[in-house]
């Protein structure tokens, strides 16, 4: 899926304007400087001095990517070691550039880090520079982490996902642009991996090495924390705007975002209940609650594609009737395109945070 900027930004102009209270509560694409950051490293690589970053290959002039075989589990390559520099990457991008919208989310944090339009070269085009021939089962990759083996952060993919895209899914990319601008050091620049359907730990920053391996299993750093390293992005709703205190009878206006996972998004729903409500223990996910449908807001202008689109976000808004004095709990949830209500179909921790939020609301 190669989306042009025109397709993404210029096409839903025919949509009716929303009432002022239902405008999206934040820009659709997050400016680079507004992304939340969960980078690893001591010191953080993006906080190194300009001189040190140039010395270790973290500037566009000095960046290099090494592509080779895993010495412990060798793959058969026609070119055993290939080095790609910045000029070579841009040359590939002249004819093979792909841009894709993606929400970046941490596996174990409920709030997304940001939503961006990422651009780069398909990973497969770069892997083929090494002329793989046989004994290739996975590719793992890592970036610069202070020349300290203990700080290395790596992720991996089956070679099938690296070389071929499942139906309707964009390719994994070696990324150098975000929202039309070169990646900043904070966002993993000069170059990072972006895996469209995955949580952020698969999209390694400060990319420096691609390793083709005959290893049959994942060797991701995230395995050490008991995380599911093959989990796709989940569908889940979060609240961005909710009054903490209202007057009796005053309508409740809530706004938020839905993270659209691999199973898509069909509905966002909301529910308010007195805080004293005791819910049956055999219904931990409130499946029998009287949920109310929220409004999923339209896409950015000229989106021109499926909406909501997997691996992105959609804003939602809801207005509920006013309440009597008291303390209440507000909740929101998603229904995916398979009819599964959040946090199903995968309610487990360590495979993507998707628990239903509960927020306090006071009427007095």
C-alpha positions as CSV (number, residue, x, y, z in Angstrom):
1,X,0.0,0.0,0.0
2,X,1.7,3.1,-1.2
3,X,-0.3,6.1,-0.1
4,X,0.4,9.4,-1.7
5,X,0.3,12.6,0.4
6,X,-2.6,13.8,-1.9
7,X,-4.6,10.7,-1.0
8,X,-4.0,11.2,2.7
9,X,-4.5,14.9,3.0
10,X,-6.6,16.3,0.2
11,X,-9.7,14.1,-0.3
12,X,-12.5,14.1,2.3
13,X,-13.5,17.7,1.7
14,X,-17.0,16.6,0.7
15,X,-17.6,15.4,4.3
16,X,-20.0,17.6,6.3
17,X,-18.5,19.9,8.9
18,X,-18.9,18.6,12.4
19,X,-20.5,20.7,15.1
20,X,-17.8,22.6,17.1
21,X,-18.1,20.3,20.1
22,X,-17.3,17.3,18.0
23,X,-14.1,18.5,16.3
24,X,-11.2,16.1,16.9
25,X,-9.5,16.9,20.2
26,X,-6.0,16.7,18.7
27,X,-4.3,16.8,15.3
28,X,-4.6,13.6,13.4
29,X,-0.9,13.3,12.7
30,X,1.3,14.0,15.7
31,X,4.2,16.5,15.2
32,X,7.5,14.8,15.8
33,X,8.2,16.9,18.8
34,X,4.9,15.9,20.4
35,X,5.4,12.2,20.3
36,X,5.7,10.6,23.8
37,X,9.1,8.9,24.3
38,X,10.0,5.6,25.8
39,X,13.5,5.2,24.4
40,X,16.1,3.0,26.0
41,X,19.8,3.6,26.7
42,X,22.2,5.1,29.3
43,X,22.7,7.7,28.0
44,X,19.8,7.9,25.6
45,X,21.3,7.8,22.1
46,X,19.4,10.9,21.0
47,X,20.8,12.9,23.9
48,X,24.5,12.3,22.8
49,X,26.3,15.4,21.6
50,X,26.3,16.2,17.9
51,X,29.9,15.3,17.7
52,X,29.4,11.9,19.4
53,X,26.4,11.1,17.2
54,X,28.5,11.9,14.1
55,X,31.2,9.6,15.4
56,X,29.0,6.6,15.9
57,X,26.9,6.9,12.7
58,X,23.8,8.7,14.1
59,X,23.8,11.5,11.5
60,X,22.8,11.3,7.9
61,X,26.3,12.0,6.7
62,X,27.8,9.2,8.8
63,X,25.0,6.6,8.9
64,X,25.7,3.1,7.7
65,X,23.6,-0.1,7.7
66,X,25.4,-3.5,7.7
67,X,23.5,-6.4,6.2
68,X,25.0,-9.9,6.8
69,X,24.6,-13.4,8.1
70,X,24.2,-14.6,11.7
71,X,27.5,-16.3,12.6
72,X,25.8,-18.5,15.2
73,X,23.0,-19.6,12.7
74,X,24.4,-18.9,9.3
75,X,22.2,-18.0,6.3
76,X,23.6,-18.7,2.8
77,X,24.1,-15.3,1.1
78,X,25.5,-14.5,-2.3
79,X,27.0,-11.3,-0.8
80,X,28.1,-12.2,2.7
81,X,28.4,-8.6,3.9
82,X,26.8,-5.5,2.4
83,X,27.0,-1.9,3.7
84,X,24.4,0.7,2.8
85,X,25.0,4.4,3.4
86,X,22.6,7.4,3.4
87,X,23.2,8.1,-0.3
88,X,22.5,4.5,-1.2
89,X,19.3,4.5,0.8
90,X,18.0,7.7,-0.9
91,X,18.9,6.2,-4.3
92,X,16.7,3.2,-3.5
93,X,13.9,5.5,-2.3
94,X,13.9,7.3,-5.7
95,X,12.1,4.4,-7.2
96,X,10.9,2.3,-4.2
97,X,9.7,4.7,-1.5
98,X,6.6,3.7,0.4
99,X,4.7,5.9,2.9
100,X,2.2,4.5,5.4
101,X,0.1,5.9,8.3
102,X,0.7,4.1,11.6
103,X,0.0,4.7,15.2
104,X,3.0,4.0,17.4
105,X,2.1,2.3,20.7
106,X,4.1,0.6,23.4
107,X,3.2,-3.0,24.2
108,X,2.6,-2.3,27.9
109,X,1.4,1.3,28.0
110,X,-2.3,2.0,27.4
111,X,-1.9,5.5,25.8
112,X,-0.4,5.6,22.2
113,X,2.8,7.5,21.8
114,X,1.8,9.2,18.6
115,X,0.4,8.8,15.1
116,X,2.5,9.5,12.0
117,X,2.9,9.2,8.3
118,X,6.1,7.2,8.0
119,X,8.1,6.9,4.8
120,X,11.0,4.7,3.7
121,X,12.1,1.8,1.6
122,X,10.6,-1.7,2.0
123,X,12.8,-3.9,4.1
124,X,12.7,-6.6,1.5
125,X,14.4,-4.4,-1.1
126,X,17.4,-3.9,1.3
127,X,17.6,-7.6,2.3
128,X,17.8,-8.6,-1.3
129,X,21.0,-6.6,-1.6
130,X,22.7,-9.5,0.3
131,X,21.4,-12.0,-2.3
132,X,19.9,-14.5,0.2
133,X,19.9,-18.1,-1.2
134,X,19.1,-20.6,1.5
135,X,18.9,-21.3,5.2
136,X,17.0,-18.1,5.9
137,X,14.2,-18.3,8.5
138,X,14.3,-15.0,10.2
139,X,15.8,-11.5,10.1
140,X,16.8,-9.7,13.3
141,X,17.9,-6.2,13.6
142,X,19.2,-3.7,16.1
143,X,20.4,-0.1,16.4
144,X,23.1,1.8,18.1
145,X,23.1,1.5,21.9
146,X,26.3,3.0,23.3
147,X,28.6,0.3,22.0
148,X,27.5,-1.7,25.1
149,X,26.3,-5.3,24.4
150,X,24.2,-5.2,27.5
151,X,22.2,-2.3,26.1
152,X,21.5,-3.8,22.7
153,X,17.8,-3.7,21.9
154,X,16.9,-6.0,19.0
155,X,13.7,-7.3,17.4
156,X,13.1,-9.9,14.7
157,X,10.6,-11.0,12.0
158,X,10.0,-14.2,10.2
159,X,11.6,-14.0,6.8
160,X,8.2,-14.5,5.2
161,X,6.8,-11.3,6.7
162,X,10.0,-9.4,5.7
163,X,9.8,-10.4,2.1
164,X,6.0,-10.7,1.4
165,X,3.0,-8.7,2.7
166,X,-0.2,-10.4,3.9
167,X,-3.3,-9.3,1.9
168,X,-4.1,-5.7,2.5
169,X,-1.1,-5.0,4.7
170,X,1.7,-2.5,3.9
171,X,5.3,-3.6,3.9
172,X,7.8,-3.4,6.7
173,X,9.9,-0.3,5.9
174,X,13.4,1.0,6.6
175,X,12.2,4.5,7.5
176,X,13.8,7.9,7.3
177,X,10.9,10.4,7.1
178,X,8.0,11.1,9.5
179,X,5.2,13.5,8.4
180,X,7.4,14.6,5.4
181,X,10.4,15.5,7.5
182,X,13.6,13.6,8.2
183,X,13.5,11.6,11.4
184,X,14.8,13.5,14.4
185,X,17.2,11.7,16.8
186,X,14.3,11.5,19.3
187,X,12.2,9.6,16.8
188,X,15.0,7.2,15.9
189,X,16.8,9.1,13.2
190,X,18.5,9.0,11.0
191,X,16.9,5.6,10.2
192,X,14.7,3.2,12.0
193,X,12.5,0.2,11.2
194,X,8.7,0.6,11.1
195,X,6.5,-2.6,11.3
196,X,3.0,-1.5,10.4
197,X,1.0,-4.1,12.4
198,X,3.2,-4.3,15.4
199,X,3.8,-2.5,18.7
200,X,6.7,-0.1,19.0
201,X,9.3,-2.6,20.2
202,X,9.3,-4.1,16.7
203,X,10.1,-0.7,15.2
204,X,13.7,-0.4,16.4
205,X,15.3,3.1,16.4
206,X,18.8,4.2,15.3
207,X,19.0,1.2,12.9
208,X,22.5,-0.1,12.2
209,X,22.4,-3.9,11.5
210,X,20.2,-6.3,9.6
211,X,21.1,-10.0,10.3
212,X,19.7,-12.9,8.2
213,X,19.6,-16.0,10.3
214,X,18.6,-19.7,10.2
215,X,17.5,-19.4,13.8
216,X,13.9,-20.8,13.9
217,X,12.6,-18.7,16.8
218,X,12.4,-15.1,17.8
219,X,15.3,-13.6,19.7
220,X,13.8,-10.2,20.6
221,X,15.0,-8.3,23.6
222,X,11.4,-8.1,24.7
223,X,11.3,-11.8,25.4
224,X,13.3,-11.1,28.6
225,X,10.3,-9.3,30.1
226,X,7.8,-12.2,29.4
227,X,6.3,-10.2,26.5
228,X,4.5,-11.8,23.6
229,X,6.8,-10.8,20.7
230,X,4.5,-11.8,17.9
231,X,1.4,-9.9,19.1
232,X,-0.3,-7.7,16.5
233,X,-1.8,-4.3,17.4
234,X,-5.0,-4.5,19.3
235,X,-8.2,-2.4,18.9
236,X,-8.9,-0.3,22.0
237,X,-10.5,3.0,23.0
238,X,-9.1,5.7,25.2
239,X,-10.6,9.0,26.5
240,X,-8.8,12.2,25.8
241,X,-11.3,14.7,27.1
242,X,-13.9,14.3,29.9
243,X,-15.1,16.9,32.5
244,X,-14.0,15.9,36.0
245,X,-16.9,17.8,37.5
246,X,-20.4,18.8,36.2
247,X,-23.5,20.4,37.5
248,X,-26.7,18.3,37.9
249,X,-28.4,17.8,34.6
250,X,-25.5,19.1,32.5
251,X,-24.8,17.0,29.4
252,X,-21.7,14.9,29.5
253,X,-19.4,15.5,26.5
254,X,-16.5,13.0,26.1
255,X,-14.0,12.7,23.3
256,X,-11.2,10.3,22.7
257,X,-9.3,8.1,20.3
258,X,-9.6,4.5,19.2
259,X,-6.4,2.6,18.3
260,X,-7.4,0.5,15.3
261,X,-5.8,-2.9,15.5
262,X,-5.5,-5.8,13.1
263,X,-9.2,-6.7,13.5
264,X,-10.3,-3.2,12.5
265,X,-12.9,-1.0,14.2
266,X,-16.7,-1.0,13.8
267,X,-17.9,0.9,16.9
268,X,-16.8,2.9,19.9
269,X,-19.2,2.7,22.9
270,X,-19.4,4.6,26.2
271,X,-21.1,3.9,29.6
272,X,-21.6,5.9,32.8
273,X,-22.6,4.2,36.1
274,X,-22.7,5.2,39.7
275,X,-19.3,4.5,41.4
276,X,-21.0,2.4,44.0
277,X,-22.3,0.0,41.4
278,X,-21.1,-3.6,42.2
279,X,-20.7,-5.5,39.0
280,X,-21.0,-9.3,38.8
281,X,-17.7,-11.0,39.1
282,X,-18.5,-13.4,36.2
283,X,-18.6,-10.4,33.8
284,X,-15.2,-8.7,34.3
285,X,-15.4,-6.9,30.9
286,X,-18.9,-5.5,31.4
287,X,-20.4,-7.3,28.4
288,X,-23.9,-7.0,29.9
289,X,-23.6,-3.2,30.6
290,X,-26.0,-0.7,28.8
291,X,-23.3,0.7,26.5
292,X,-24.1,3.6,24.2
293,X,-22.6,4.1,20.7
294,X,-20.3,7.0,20.3
295,X,-19.7,8.9,17.0
296,X,-16.6,7.9,15.1
297,X,-15.4,11.1,13.5
298,X,-14.5,11.4,9.8
299,X,-11.0,10.9,8.5
300,X,-8.6,13.7,7.7
301,X,-9.3,15.5,4.3
302,X,-9.0,13.4,1.2
303,X,-8.2,10.2,3.1
304,X,-9.7,8.3,0.2
305,X,-9.2,4.8,1.7
306,X,-10.9,2.4,4.1
307,X,-12.0,4.2,7.3
308,X,-11.1,3.5,10.0
309,X,-8.0,1.9,8.7
310,X,-6.1,-0.8,10.7
311,X,-2.9,0.2,12.5
312,X,-4.0,3.9,12.7
313,X,-6.3,5.8,15.0
314,X,-9.8,7.3,14.8
315,X,-11.2,10.1,17.0
316,X,-14.6,9.6,18.6
317,X,-17.1,11.9,20.4
318,X,-20.1,11.1,22.6
319,X,-22.8,13.3,24.4
320,X,-24.7,11.6,27.2
321,X,-27.7,13.0,29.2
322,X,-27.0,14.9,32.5
323,X,-27.1,13.1,35.8
324,X,-28.2,13.7,39.4
325,X,-25.6,14.6,42.1
326,X,-23.2,11.9,42.9
327,X,-19.9,10.1,41.9
328,X,-19.8,8.2,38.7
329,X,-17.5,6.0,36.6
330,X,-17.1,6.6,32.9
331,X,-15.9,3.8,30.6
332,X,-15.3,3.4,26.9
333,X,-14.6,0.4,24.7
334,X,-14.3,-0.6,21.1
335,X,-16.1,-3.3,19.0
336,X,-13.8,-4.6,16.2
337,X,-14.9,-5.7,12.8
338,X,-15.2,-9.3,13.9
339,X,-17.7,-8.2,16.6
340,X,-15.3,-8.7,19.5
341,X,-15.6,-6.2,22.3
342,X,-12.6,-4.7,24.1
343,X,-10.5,-6.2,25.6
344,X,-11.3,-9.4,23.7
345,X,-10.2,-11.3,21.6
346,X,-6.8,-11.1,23.4
347,X,-7.3,-9.8,26.9
348,X,-3.9,-10.8,28.2
349,X,-1.3,-8.5,29.6
350,X,2.1,-8.5,27.9
351,X,0.5,-8.8,24.5
352,X,-0.7,-5.2,24.2
353,X,-2.4,-3.0,26.8
354,X,-6.2,-3.1,26.1
355,X,-7.9,-3.0,29.5
356,X,-11.1,-0.9,29.7
357,X,-10.4,2.5,31.3
358,X,-12.4,3.7,34.3
359,X,-12.5,7.5,34.9
360,X,-14.1,9.3,37.8
361,X,-16.9,11.8,37.1
362,X,-18.4,14.0,39.8
363,X,-21.8,15.8,39.6
364,X,-22.5,18.4,42.3
